[in-house]
Amino acid sequence: MPKLLIVSRDAKAYRQLIEQANLPGLEIATDPTECDIVLGEPRGIRDLLPRLTRLKWIQSVYAGVEYLVKPGHRRDYILTNARGVFGDLMSEYVFGYLLTHEKKIFERFRSQQARHWDRTESGLLRGKTLGLLGVGSIGSHMARTAKHFNMKVWGFTRASEDSQDVDVYFHPPELLKFASGLDYLVCVLPRTEGTNRIVNADLLDALPPHAVLINVGRGNAVDDSALVEALTQGKLAAAVLDVTDPEPLPAEHPFWTTPNLFLTFHTSAKSYAEDITKIFIENYYLYLAGKPLKHQVDFERGY
Amino acid sequence: MPKLLIVSRDAKAYRQLIEQANLPGLEIATDPTECDIVLGEPRGIRDLLPRLTRLKWIQSVYAGVEYLVKPGHRRDYILTNARGVFGDLMSEYVFGYLLTHEKKIFERFRSQQARHWDRTESGLLRGKTLGLLGVGSIGSHMARTAKHFNMKVWGFTRASEDSQDVDVYFHPPELLKFASGLDYLVCVLPRTEGTNRIVNADLLDALPPHAVLINVGRGNAVDDSALVEALTQGKLAAAVLDVTDPEPLPAEHPFWTTPNLFLTFHTSAKSYAEDITKIFIENYYLYLAGKPLKHQVDFERGY
């Protein structure tokens, strides 16, 4: 009989939702050595790996599973992550910042504080070009939102070209060409060896000076010093970083005070227990039936 | 032969676009007494009304035509306004502020300034209820954007129920019931006798305390003192006013410093000459053919 271990800050909510679902044969247990299934946050699960002697399947509640796919960790189980549930949350976040920039929301507030009737013209998303660095399910959702706002969408991707809302796809040798045509660059990359410092001085130089960078992927993708320099020298209009390396950012890190750099402390998309439990339930029935699970992580690829 | 007078701050752009369109028989002229057609901003045209002796048709470049429909002014011509071109602009503005509120964009920036790694949870548009006070072409566009973000949409309207994206319609006797169920109230009303101070103390009391008011219609719709009181007493989370009465706002007006009140100085939607010229061209062909023009204003109704 399958036994489930829940390793999460939201354990109570997950337990309640899973109990309500009355999944056939499933028992929720607390002893790691008894459990074949684990649901939870990758970091907490990683610490338990040596004790999970009956482990068959881990369902991560996050998209990012870097804590579990590091070289040296065991790979003798199926790892599935959370996909398809962050797109709308991430779109809300990204378009919040795109619109804040175009509508000059901070500038208007400063004008108000100075009692200045500020008729400066606002900008438009309409007609602008959004570049997606990484076009998985999150990027595809952003592409759809961009189309709602009549933007052009460019996608930079290694392989996937599934989104109907991406106007032009670019591939690895064309990174700088891709960057040079953008108004907005949104980085949605997972943490892998291949994504380290992909947003480096060359890429930042290639972006037009009015462009805005948003990173909602992982902090390893950005070369911190190059970004500080680009913003300080006005080579870039602004950067919004939901993710940094490390997190939390040390008090002395230059990002705190870099001009036109906005930090949001990894709050862009929360894992809602209701959303994740749906994925778990669907996968549980596949697991029972001995069928391939959805959203399987490739340990080599890292996502 | 039709003669067109252009009365606009963007006269040069309009002249160029209209000349490019090569409209049959149309001459652009400068003497008001010669012209049967006028294109431009209502306020400037109003000052010329007595001299427009051959006037047949005025195409306003704005949606709001209050300067032309005031009692006492002549009504012996066809007045058409700009419609169907502000929806996407207004949606960008409104959703910029909705998302700024949900994503706590100002609060995050203050946390950054204090070097505080602020993990406070952000809110979501998903599942929230947007109320539209006025559901014309602008309101309908906002309803569509709200649906993209998986919001519920309620509409308060006197007559029109055309939008497929409005989940529930409310009518005049139900104003407070409408208000009491909202997370966001967006006012898109034109300036008429009937819209004066519709957002009064009763309406503000009916809104839940976490609600946010956005006014992109006309400033006459809001009872200023009631709004200042509601915000000061925390009966309302925030208000964003693109329009005020009067504009510009006098330096001593309390709005400048009311807590959680954001002013944007009537910048939410510009009339782009490219957009308005398309309306003018379509109407010009109808005018030539002696057919009813599009977007005719009802002088009695005022919009």
Interface residues (C-beta under 8 A of the other chain):
Chain A: D88 L89 S91 E92 Y93 F95 G96 Y97 L99 T100 E102 K103 I105 F106 R108 F109 S111 Q112 R115 W117 D118 R119 T120 E121 S122 L124 L125 R126 R144 T145 H148 F149 N150 E247 P248 L249 A251 W256 F262 L263 T264 F265 H266 T267 S268 K270
Chain B: D88 L89 S91 E92 Y93 F95 G96 Y97 L99 T100 E102 K103 I105 F106 R108 F109 S111 Q112 R115 W117 D118 R119 T120 E121 S122 L124 L125 R126 R144 T145 H148 F149 N150 E247 P248 L249 A251 W256 F262 L263 T264 F265 H266 T267 S268 K270
